[in-house]
Amino acid sequence: MKAAATAAVLGTAWAGKIPMIKTELTIEKLQGQMDHLQDKFLGAGQHIAVKDFMNAQYFIEVSVGTPAQKFTVVPDTGSSNLWLYSHSCWSVPCWTHSTYDHKKSSSYKADG
């Protein structure tokens, strides 16, 4: 118990000697960070256009299948899944949204 208390005191003493450097986040730095991430994950010069709806929802356009079928979706950064309405769906929401037709895609594979 005595060793843990000593370690805690020493850790606190050392933590107080770490210099802190504050740098201002400018629009230019923020844009540079965004460009770097887009280049890293999308390839140089490619960008994702984000449409802002009243600062409440953001939309992006995605293409799915071969040949590509385009959809406007709300990106879910907390999930690796992309959900689209199916062309074989007959519920009311499917009547009012674009639907994915797997019969028009040569790259479609059923997952069971």
A tleap script that builds the chain and sets N, CA, C and O, in Angstrom:
source leaprc.protein.ff14SB
mol = sequence {
  NMET LYS ALA ALA ALA THR ALA ALA VAL LEU
  GLY THR ALA TRP ALA GLY LYS ILE PRO MET
  ILE LYS THR GLU LEU THR ILE GLU LYS LEU
  GLN GLY GLN MET ASP HIE LEU GLN ASP LYS
  PHE LEU GLY ALA GLY GLN HIE ILE ALA VAL
  LYS ASP PHE MET ASN ALA GLN TYR PHE ILE
  GLU VAL SER VAL GLY THR PRO ALA GLN LYS
  PHE THR VAL VAL PRO ASP THR GLY SER SER
  ASN LEU TRP LEU TYR SER HIE SER CYS TRP
  SER VAL PRO CYS TRP THR HIE SER THR TYR
  ASP HIE LYS LYS SER SER SER TYR LYS ALA
  ASP CGLY
}
set mol.1.N position { 0.828 -1.189 0.000 }
set mol.1.CA position { 0.000 0.000 0.000 }
set mol.1.C position { 0.870 1.249 0.000 }
set mol.1.O position { 0.568 2.233 -0.676 }
set mol.2.N position { 1.975 1.194 0.783 }
set mol.2.CA position { 2.877 2.328 0.889 }
set mol.2.C position { 3.536 2.617 -0.472 }
set mol.2.O position { 3.726 3.777 -0.839 }
set mol.3.N position { 3.887 1.539 -1.222 }
set mol.3.CA position { 4.520 1.702 -2.534 }
set mol.3.C position { 3.555 2.365 -3.522 }
set mol.3.O position { 3.972 3.195 -4.330 }
set mol.4.N position { 2.280 2.006 -3.461 }
set mol.4.CA position { 1.289 2.595 -4.364 }
set mol.4.C position { 1.116 4.079 -4.088 }
set mol.4.O position { 0.993 4.875 -5.018 }
set mol.5.N position { 1.107 4.454 -2.822 }
set mol.5.CA position { 0.978 5.867 -2.453 }
set mol.5.C position { 2.195 6.658 -2.913 }
set mol.5.O position { 2.066 7.784 -3.393 }
set mol.6.N position { 3.377 6.065 -2.765 }
set mol.6.CA position { 4.611 6.728 -3.200 }
set mol.6.C position { 4.603 6.915 -4.712 }
set mol.6.O position { 4.979 7.976 -5.211 }
set mol.7.N position { 4.173 5.885 -5.444 }
set mol.7.CA position { 4.098 5.961 -6.911 }
set mol.7.C position { 3.112 7.044 -7.342 }
set mol.7.O position { 3.367 7.778 -8.296 }
set mol.8.N position { 1.997 7.141 -6.643 }
set mol.8.CA position { 0.996 8.152 -6.977 }
set mol.8.C position { 1.543 9.556 -6.769 }
set mol.8.O position { 1.314 10.443 -7.591 }
set mol.9.N position { 2.262 9.760 -5.678 }
set mol.9.CA position { 2.844 11.076 -5.384 }
set mol.9.C position { 3.907 11.420 -6.419 }
set mol.9.O position { 3.933 12.538 -6.933 }
set mol.10.N position { 4.791 10.462 -6.731 }
set mol.10.CA position { 5.830 10.706 -7.723 }
set mol.10.C position { 5.224 10.969 -9.107 }
set mol.10.O position { 5.684 11.844 -9.841 }
set mol.11.N position { 4.197 10.207 -9.446 }
set mol.11.CA position { 3.527 10.416 -10.731 }
set mol.11.C position { 2.929 11.800 -10.827 }
set mol.11.O position { 3.007 12.442 -11.875 }
set mol.12.N position { 2.335 12.266 -9.746 }
set mol.12.CA position { 1.751 13.604 -9.725 }
set mol.12.C position { 2.836 14.663 -9.852 }
set mol.12.O position { 2.653 15.661 -10.549 }
set mol.13.N position { 3.967 14.450 -9.179 }
set mol.13.CA position { 5.072 15.413 -9.239 }
set mol.13.C position { 5.626 15.509 -10.650 }
set mol.13.O position { 5.900 16.607 -11.134 }
set mol.14.N position { 5.793 14.373 -11.316 }
set mol.14.CA position { 6.319 14.380 -12.683 }
set mol.14.C position { 5.300 14.969 -13.652 }
set mol.14.O position { 5.675 15.677 -14.587 }
set mol.15.N position { 4.015 14.686 -13.440 }
set mol.15.CA position { 2.985 15.196 -14.339 }
set mol.15.C position { 2.955 16.718 -14.337 }
set mol.15.O position { 2.621 17.331 -15.351 }
set mol.16.N position { 3.302 17.338 -13.204 }
set mol.16.CA position { 3.313 18.785 -13.112 }
set mol.16.C position { 4.445 19.433 -13.898 }
set mol.16.O position { 4.435 20.650 -14.086 }
set mol.17.N position { 5.414 18.660 -14.360 }
set mol.17.CA position { 6.565 19.207 -15.063 }
set mol.17.C position { 6.480 19.030 -16.574 }
set mol.17.O position { 7.438 19.334 -17.284 }
set mol.18.N position { 5.365 18.549 -17.068 }
set mol.18.CA position { 5.200 18.377 -18.507 }
set mol.18.C position { 4.757 19.711 -19.110 }
set mol.18.O position { 3.710 20.239 -18.736 }
set mol.19.N position { 5.538 20.254 -20.030 }
set mol.19.CA position { 5.143 21.543 -20.619 }
set mol.19.C position { 3.923 21.375 -21.539 }
set mol.19.O position { 3.844 20.411 -22.299 }
set mol.20.N position { 3.010 22.287 -21.466 }
set mol.20.CA position { 1.818 22.275 -22.304 }
set mol.20.C position { 1.967 23.349 -23.374 }
set mol.20.O position { 2.306 24.492 -23.071 }
set mol.21.N position { 1.717 22.985 -24.600 }
set mol.21.CA position { 1.828 23.933 -25.705 }
set mol.21.C position { 0.462 24.024 -26.375 }
set mol.21.O position { -0.076 23.023 -26.848 }
set mol.22.N position { -0.080 25.207 -26.411 }
set mol.22.CA position { -1.388 25.415 -27.029 }
set mol.22.C position { -1.190 26.043 -28.400 }
set mol.22.O position { -0.471 27.031 -28.550 }
set mol.23.N position { -1.838 25.453 -29.392 }
set mol.23.CA position { -1.828 26.046 -30.732 }
set mol.23.C position { -3.266 26.323 -31.138 }
set mol.23.O position { -4.171 25.543 -30.845 }
set mol.24.N position { -3.457 27.415 -31.799 }
set mol.24.CA position { -4.794 27.790 -32.238 }
set mol.24.C position { -5.209 26.945 -33.439 }
set mol.24.O position { -4.406 26.707 -34.341 }
set mol.25.N position { -6.442 26.501 -33.451 }
set mol.25.CA position { -6.979 25.752 -34.583 }
set mol.25.C position { -7.623 26.756 -35.541 }
set mol.25.O position { -8.687 27.310 -35.267 }
set mol.26.N position { -6.959 26.967 -36.651 }
set mol.26.CA position { -7.463 27.911 -37.644 }
set mol.26.C position { -8.238 27.163 -38.720 }
set mol.26.O position { -8.163 25.938 -38.817 }
set mol.27.N position { -8.971 27.900 -39.511 }
set mol.27.CA position { -9.707 27.307 -40.629 }
set mol.27.C position { -8.744 26.610 -41.579 }
set mol.27.O position { -9.062 25.546 -42.111 }
set mol.28.N position { -7.580 27.192 -41.797 }
set mol.28.CA position { -6.589 26.609 -42.698 }
set mol.28.C position { -6.081 25.267 -42.164 }
set mol.28.O position { -5.933 24.313 -42.928 }
set mol.29.N position { -5.815 25.190 -40.852 }
set mol.29.CA position { -5.356 23.933 -40.256 }
set mol.29.C position { -6.453 22.871 -40.315 }
set mol.29.O position { -6.184 21.706 -40.609 }
set mol.30.N position { -7.676 23.278 -40.038 }
set mol.30.CA position { -8.797 22.346 -40.082 }
set mol.30.C position { -8.999 21.814 -41.503 }
set mol.30.O position { -9.204 20.616 -41.698 }
set mol.31.N position { -8.940 22.708 -42.490 }
set mol.31.CA position { -9.086 22.293 -43.884 }
set mol.31.C position { -7.946 21.358 -44.277 }
set mol.31.O position { -8.159 20.387 -45.003 }
set mol.32.N position { -6.733 21.649 -43.799 }
set mol.32.CA position { -5.592 20.779 -44.074 }
set mol.32.C position { -5.782 19.384 -43.500 }
set mol.32.O position { -5.439 18.395 -44.147 }
set mol.33.N position { -6.332 19.296 -42.277 }
set mol.33.CA position { -6.595 17.996 -41.658 }
set mol.33.C position { -7.660 17.233 -42.451 }
set mol.33.O position { -7.524 16.031 -42.680 }
set mol.34.N position { -8.704 17.925 -42.864 }
set mol.34.CA position { -9.761 17.279 -43.645 }
set mol.34.C position { -9.219 16.783 -44.982 }
set mol.34.O position { -9.525 15.665 -45.398 }
set mol.35.N position { -8.420 17.601 -45.654 }
set mol.35.CA position { -7.829 17.199 -46.928 }
set mol.35.C position { -6.931 15.979 -46.745 }
set mol.35.O position { -6.960 15.054 -47.557 }
set mol.36.N position { -6.132 15.981 -45.672 }
set mol.36.CA position { -5.237 14.855 -45.401 }
set mol.36.C position { -6.031 13.558 -45.211 }
set mol.36.O position { -5.677 12.529 -45.787 }
set mol.37.N position { -7.099 13.600 -44.409 }
set mol.37.CA position { -7.897 12.400 -44.164 }
set mol.37.C position { -8.601 11.920 -45.427 }
set mol.37.O position { -8.671 10.717 -45.678 }
set mol.38.N position { -9.124 12.851 -46.226 }
set mol.38.CA position { -9.786 12.442 -47.461 }
set mol.38.C position { -8.785 11.835 -48.430 }
set mol.38.O position { -9.089 10.841 -49.089 }
set mol.39.N position { -7.592 12.420 -48.527 }
set mol.39.CA position { -6.553 11.864 -49.396 }
set mol.39.C position { -6.140 10.471 -48.915 }
set mol.39.O position { -5.917 9.567 -49.720 }
set mol.40.N position { -6.042 10.313 -47.601 }
set mol.40.CA position { -5.604 9.037 -47.028 }
set mol.40.C position { -6.625 7.931 -47.296 }
set mol.40.O position { -6.244 6.820 -47.666 }
set mol.41.N position { -7.900 8.216 -47.117 }
set mol.41.CA position { -8.909 7.175 -47.206 }
set mol.41.C position { -9.611 7.098 -48.560 }
set mol.41.O position { -10.159 6.050 -48.900 }
set mol.42.N position { -9.611 8.167 -49.332 }
set mol.42.CA position { -10.306 8.163 -50.614 }
set mol.42.C position { -9.358 8.207 -51.802 }
set mol.42.O position { -9.742 7.858 -52.918 }
set mol.43.N position { -8.148 8.626 -51.573 }
set mol.43.CA position { -7.209 8.816 -52.677 }
set mol.43.C position { -7.031 10.303 -52.932 }
set mol.43.O position { -7.938 11.096 -52.680 }
set mol.44.N position { -5.875 10.674 -53.424 }
set mol.44.CA position { -5.552 12.090 -53.631 }
set mol.44.C position { -6.552 12.766 -54.555 }
set mol.44.O position { -6.893 12.240 -55.614 }
set mol.45.N position { -7.009 13.920 -54.148 }
set mol.45.CA position { -7.879 14.736 -54.978 }
set mol.45.C position { -9.356 14.352 -54.944 }
set mol.45.O position { -10.174 15.047 -55.548 }
set mol.46.N position { -9.724 13.267 -54.257 }
set mol.46.CA position { -11.132 12.862 -54.192 }
set mol.46.C position { -11.747 13.374 -52.901 }
set mol.46.O position { -11.119 13.322 -51.843 }
set mol.47.N position { -12.969 13.865 -52.988 }
set mol.47.CA position { -13.646 14.400 -51.812 }
set mol.47.C position { -15.091 13.922 -51.797 }
set mol.47.O position { -15.673 13.629 -52.842 }
set mol.48.N position { -15.654 13.850 -50.609 }
set mol.48.CA position { -17.056 13.501 -50.452 }
set mol.48.C position { -17.833 14.796 -50.242 }
set mol.48.O position { -17.544 15.559 -49.320 }
set mol.49.N position { -18.802 15.035 -51.086 }
set mol.49.CA position { -19.643 16.215 -50.930 }
set mol.49.C position { -20.692 15.922 -49.855 }
set mol.49.O position { -21.422 14.935 -49.941 }
set mol.50.N position { -20.757 16.789 -48.846 }
set mol.50.CA position { -21.709 16.629 -47.758 }
set mol.50.C position { -22.743 17.740 -47.870 }
set mol.50.O position { -22.402 18.922 -47.922 }
set mol.51.N position { -24.020 17.342 -47.906 }
set mol.51.CA position { -25.113 18.316 -47.965 }
set mol.51.C position { -25.674 18.502 -46.562 }
set mol.51.O position { -26.021 17.530 -45.891 }
set mol.52.N position { -25.761 19.745 -46.126 }
set mol.52.CA position { -26.230 20.097 -44.792 }
set mol.52.C position { -27.707 20.472 -44.862 }
set mol.52.O position { -28.091 21.344 -45.642 }
set mol.53.N position { -28.540 19.815 -44.045 }
set mol.53.CA position { -29.950 20.159 -43.954 }
set mol.53.C position { -30.204 20.772 -42.588 }
set mol.53.O position { -30.411 20.051 -41.612 }
set mol.54.N position { -30.191 22.091 -42.511 }
set mol.54.CA position { -30.534 22.859 -41.313 }
set mol.54.C position { -29.708 22.461 -40.083 }
set mol.54.O position { -30.215 22.508 -38.962 }
set mol.55.N position { -28.449 22.073 -40.280 }
set mol.55.CA position { -27.569 21.637 -39.190 }
set mol.55.C position { -28.182 20.512 -38.359 }
set mol.55.O position { -27.798 20.320 -37.205 }
set mol.56.N position { -29.118 19.777 -38.920 }
set mol.56.CA position { -29.771 18.686 -38.201 }
set mol.56.C position { -29.428 17.331 -38.808 }
set mol.56.O position { -29.298 16.337 -38.092 }
set mol.57.N position { -29.282 17.297 -40.120 }
set mol.57.CA position { -28.936 16.066 -40.809 }
set mol.57.C position { -27.980 16.388 -41.936 }
set mol.57.O position { -28.033 17.457 -42.543 }
set mol.58.N position { -27.115 15.443 -42.195 }
set mol.58.CA position { -26.148 15.590 -43.276 }
set mol.58.C position { -26.317 14.422 -44.233 }
set mol.58.O position { -26.530 13.287 -43.806 }
set mol.59.N position { -26.223 14.698 -45.517 }
set mol.59.CA position { -26.438 13.690 -46.538 }
set mol.59.C position { -25.217 13.583 -47.439 }
set mol.59.O position { -24.529 14.570 -47.698 }
set mol.60.N position { -24.959 12.354 -47.916 }
set mol.60.CA position { -23.935 12.130 -48.928 }
set mol.60.C position { -24.538 11.277 -50.028 }
set mol.60.O position { -25.537 10.588 -49.820 }
set mol.61.N position { -23.926 11.332 -51.193 }
set mol.61.CA position { -24.376 10.494 -52.299 }
set mol.61.C position { -23.445 9.301 -52.410 }
set mol.61.O position { -22.224 9.457 -52.405 }
set mol.62.N position { -24.023 8.099 -52.512 }
set mol.62.CA position { -23.233 6.883 -52.676 }
set mol.62.C position { -23.701 6.155 -53.929 }
set mol.62.O position { -24.843 6.297 -54.366 }
set mol.63.N position { -22.794 5.378 -54.490 }
set mol.63.CA position { -23.110 4.531 -55.635 }
set mol.63.C position { -22.917 3.094 -55.221 }
set mol.63.O position { -21.902 2.747 -54.616 }
set mol.64.N position { -23.899 2.241 -55.546 }
set mol.64.CA position { -23.864 0.837 -55.143 }
set mol.64.C position { -24.138 -0.036 -56.354 }
set mol.64.O position { -25.048 0.241 -57.135 }
set mol.65.N position { -23.345 -1.095 -56.509 }
set mol.65.CA position { -23.578 -2.080 -57.562 }
set mol.65.C position { -22.851 -1.763 -58.849 }
set mol.65.O position { -22.190 -0.734 -58.985 }
set mol.66.N position { -22.996 -2.703 -59.809 }
set mol.66.CA position { -22.386 -2.578 -61.129 }
set mol.66.C position { -23.439 -2.918 -62.173 }
set mol.66.O position { -23.864 -4.071 -62.245 }
set mol.67.N position { -23.867 -1.978 -62.971 }
set mol.67.CA position { -23.483 -0.563 -62.982 }
set mol.67.C position { -24.026 0.155 -61.744 }
set mol.67.O position { -24.946 -0.325 -61.081 }
set mol.68.N position { -23.446 1.296 -61.457 }
set mol.68.CA position { -23.750 2.020 -60.220 }
set mol.68.C position { -25.202 2.492 -60.166 }
set mol.68.O position { -25.748 3.003 -61.144 }
set mol.69.N position { -25.808 2.303 -58.994 }
set mol.69.CA position { -27.114 2.873 -58.676 }
set mol.69.C position { -26.855 3.916 -57.584 }
set mol.69.O position { -26.264 3.601 -56.551 }
set mol.70.N position { -27.293 5.146 -57.811 }
set mol.70.CA position { -26.983 6.246 -56.896 }
set mol.70.C position { -28.090 6.446 -55.866 }
set mol.70.O position { -29.280 6.332 -56.157 }
set mol.71.N position { -27.633 6.754 -54.632 }
set mol.71.CA position { -28.552 6.995 -53.526 }
set mol.71.C position { -28.039 8.147 -52.680 }
set mol.71.O position { -26.829 8.330 -52.544 }
set mol.72.N position { -28.949 8.920 -52.113 }
set mol.72.CA position { -28.613 9.941 -51.140 }
set mol.72.C position { -28.931 9.345 -49.777 }
set mol.72.O position { -30.064 8.940 -49.516 }
set mol.73.N position { -27.906 9.292 -48.891 }
set mol.73.CA position { -28.070 8.642 -47.596 }
set mol.73.C position { -27.545 9.534 -46.479 }
set mol.73.O position { -26.786 10.473 -46.719 }
set mol.74.N position { -27.961 9.225 -45.259 }
set mol.74.CA position { -27.423 9.857 -44.060 }
set mol.74.C position { -26.265 8.975 -43.611 }
set mol.74.O position { -26.485 7.813 -43.271 }
set mol.75.N position { -25.025 9.500 -43.598 }
set mol.75.CA position { -23.891 8.652 -43.201 }
set mol.75.C position { -23.955 8.328 -41.710 }
set mol.75.O position { -24.176 9.210 -40.880 }
set mol.76.N position { -23.761 7.066 -41.386 }
set mol.76.CA position { -23.751 6.608 -39.999 }
set mol.76.C position { -22.315 6.268 -39.645 }
set mol.76.O position { -21.831 5.186 -39.978 }
set mol.77.N position { -21.635 7.178 -38.978 }
set mol.77.CA position { -20.220 6.963 -38.661 }
set mol.77.C position { -20.027 5.956 -37.538 }
set mol.77.O position { -18.897 5.557 -37.254 }
set mol.78.N position { -21.111 5.542 -36.897 }
set mol.78.CA position { -21.001 4.570 -35.812 }
set mol.78.C position { -21.286 3.150 -36.265 }
set mol.78.O position { -21.432 2.254 -35.433 }
set mol.79.N position { -21.369 2.930 -37.573 }
set mol.79.CA position { -21.705 1.604 -38.076 }
set mol.79.C position { -20.931 1.323 -39.353 }
set mol.79.O position { -20.581 2.244 -40.093 }
set mol.80.N position { -20.666 0.058 -39.606 }
set mol.80.CA position { -20.015 -0.321 -40.861 }
set mol.80.C position { -21.046 -0.784 -41.886 }
set mol.80.O position { -20.681 -1.175 -42.995 }
set mol.81.N position { -22.314 -0.746 -41.532 }
set mol.81.CA position { -23.379 -1.204 -42.429 }
set mol.81.C position { -23.992 -0.047 -43.202 }
set mol.81.O position { -24.114 1.068 -42.694 }
set mol.82.N position { -24.372 -0.332 -44.434 }
set mol.82.CA position { -25.123 0.619 -45.255 }
set mol.82.C position { -26.456 -0.025 -45.576 }
set mol.82.O position { -26.502 -1.100 -46.174 }
set mol.83.N position { -27.535 0.623 -45.185 }
set mol.83.CA position { -28.870 0.089 -45.427 }
set mol.83.C position { -29.549 0.897 -46.523 }
set mol.83.O position { -29.545 2.127 -46.494 }
set mol.84.N position { -30.131 0.194 -47.489 }
set mol.84.CA position { -30.884 0.817 -48.577 }
set mol.84.C position { -32.244 0.145 -48.670 }
set mol.84.O position { -32.404 -1.011 -48.279 }
set mol.85.N position { -33.223 0.877 -49.190 }
set mol.85.CA position { -34.524 0.262 -49.441 }
set mol.85.C position { -34.395 -0.659 -50.649 }
set mol.85.O position { -33.721 -0.330 -51.625 }
set mol.86.N position { -35.048 -1.810 -50.573 }
set mol.86.CA position { -34.972 -2.802 -51.640 }
set mol.86.C position { -36.075 -2.566 -52.669 }
set mol.86.O position { -37.177 -2.131 -52.334 }
set mol.87.N position { -35.756 -2.862 -53.925 }
set mol.87.CA position { -36.743 -2.752 -55.004 }
set mol.87.C position { -37.885 -3.756 -54.814 }
set mol.87.O position { -38.984 -3.552 -55.330 }
set mol.88.N position { -37.626 -4.830 -54.082 }
set mol.88.CA position { -38.672 -5.830 -53.841 }
set mol.88.C position { -39.515 -5.515 -52.607 }
set mol.88.O position { -40.396 -6.295 -52.248 }
set mol.89.N position { -39.258 -4.391 -51.960 }
set mol.89.CA position { -40.017 -3.965 -50.780 }
set mol.89.C position { -41.343 -3.338 -51.211 }
set mol.89.O position { -41.399 -2.602 -52.196 }
set mol.90.N position { -42.405 -3.637 -50.466 }
set mol.90.CA position { -43.723 -3.090 -50.806 }
set mol.90.C position { -44.330 -2.260 -49.683 }
set mol.90.O position { -45.523 -1.962 -49.730 }
set mol.91.N position { -43.547 -1.876 -48.673 }
set mol.91.CA position { -44.085 -1.026 -47.602 }
set mol.91.C position { -44.088 0.437 -48.066 }
set mol.91.O position { -43.407 0.793 -49.028 }
set mol.92.N position { -44.851 1.264 -47.382 }
set mol.92.CA position { -45.031 2.663 -47.774 }
set mol.92.C position { -43.707 3.427 -47.895 }
set mol.92.O position { -43.534 4.149 -48.877 }
set mol.93.N position { -42.755 3.307 -46.943 }
set mol.93.CA position { -41.502 4.054 -47.106 }
set mol.93.C position { -40.769 3.716 -48.404 }
set mol.93.O position { -40.107 4.578 -48.981 }
set mol.94.N position { -40.879 2.486 -48.861 }
set mol.94.CA position { -40.202 2.076 -50.096 }
set mol.94.C position { -40.825 2.739 -51.328 }
set mol.94.O position { -40.176 2.852 -52.368 }
set mol.95.N position { -42.067 3.169 -51.212 }
set mol.95.CA position { -42.726 3.842 -52.339 }
set mol.95.C position { -42.213 5.266 -52.502 }
set mol.95.O position { -42.292 5.831 -53.593 }
set mol.96.N position { -41.685 5.852 -51.424 }
set mol.96.CA position { -41.299 7.266 -51.456 }
set mol.96.C position { -39.788 7.487 -51.477 }
set mol.96.O position { -39.335 8.630 -51.431 }
set mol.97.N position { -39.005 6.414 -51.545 }
set mol.97.CA position { -37.549 6.523 -51.579 }
set mol.97.C position { -36.980 5.752 -52.767 }
set mol.97.O position { -37.627 4.857 -53.310 }
set mol.98.N position { -35.781 6.108 -53.152 }
set mol.98.CA position { -35.086 5.345 -54.184 }
set mol.98.C position { -34.819 3.945 -53.645 }
set mol.98.O position { -34.530 3.778 -52.460 }
set mol.99.N position { -34.913 2.940 -54.509 }
set mol.99.CA position { -34.714 1.564 -54.077 }
set mol.99.C position { -33.600 0.894 -54.881 }
set mol.99.O position { -33.379 1.214 -56.049 }
set mol.100.N position { -32.906 -0.035 -54.234 }
set mol.100.CA position { -31.825 -0.779 -54.867 }
set mol.100.C position { -32.409 -2.008 -55.548 }
set mol.100.O position { -33.107 -2.804 -54.919 }
set mol.101.N position { -32.121 -2.158 -56.833 }
set mol.101.CA position { -32.609 -3.309 -57.598 }
set mol.101.C position { -31.447 -4.252 -57.852 }
set mol.101.O position { -30.622 -4.010 -58.732 }
set mol.102.N position { -31.386 -5.329 -57.077 }
set mol.102.CA position { -30.259 -6.255 -57.199 }
set mol.102.C position { -30.220 -6.958 -58.557 }
set mol.102.O position { -29.168 -7.440 -58.976 }
set mol.103.N position { -31.359 -7.018 -59.244 }
set mol.103.CA position { -31.399 -7.665 -60.564 }
set mol.103.C position { -30.665 -6.848 -61.625 }
set mol.103.O position { -30.311 -7.374 -62.680 }
set mol.104.N position { -30.435 -5.562 -61.347 }
set mol.104.CA position { -29.727 -4.696 -62.289 }
set mol.104.C position { -28.221 -4.637 -62.009 }
set mol.104.O position { -27.490 -3.911 -62.682 }
set mol.105.N position { -27.766 -5.399 -61.019 }
set mol.105.CA position { -26.349 -5.337 -60.624 }
set mol.105.C position { -25.653 -6.671 -60.882 }
set mol.105.O position { -26.081 -7.712 -60.384 }
set mol.106.N position { -24.585 -6.626 -61.659 }
set mol.106.CA position { -23.805 -7.838 -61.933 }
set mol.106.C position { -22.905 -8.207 -60.756 }
set mol.106.O position { -22.397 -9.327 -60.709 }
set mol.107.N position { -22.698 -7.300 -59.811 }
set mol.107.CA position { -21.822 -7.581 -58.666 }
set mol.107.C position { -22.595 -7.978 -57.423 }
set mol.107.O position { -21.985 -8.184 -56.374 }
set mol.108.N position { -23.922 -8.092 -57.499 }
set mol.108.CA position { -24.748 -8.447 -56.346 }
set mol.108.C position { -24.510 -9.906 -55.936 }
set mol.108.O position { -24.441 -10.799 -56.780 }
set mol.109.N position { -24.388 -10.123 -54.618 }
set mol.109.CA position { -24.273 -11.472 -54.071 }
set mol.109.C position { -25.202 -11.565 -52.875 }
set mol.109.O position { -25.099 -10.763 -51.947 }
set mol.110.N position { -26.097 -12.522 -52.885 }
set mol.110.CA position { -27.014 -12.724 -51.743 }
set mol.110.C position { -26.220 -13.206 -50.544 }
set mol.110.O position { -25.297 -14.008 -50.685 }
set mol.111.N position { -26.580 -12.712 -49.348 }
set mol.111.CA position { -25.867 -13.146 -48.144 }
set mol.111.C position { -26.701 -14.082 -47.282 }
set mol.111.O position { -26.279 -14.469 -46.192 }
set mol.112.N position { -27.875 -14.443 -47.763 }
set mol.112.CA position { -28.695 -15.408 -47.015 }
set mol.112.C position { -29.499 -14.748 -45.943 }
set mol.112.O position { -30.240 -15.419 -45.225 }
savepdb mol mol.pdb
quit
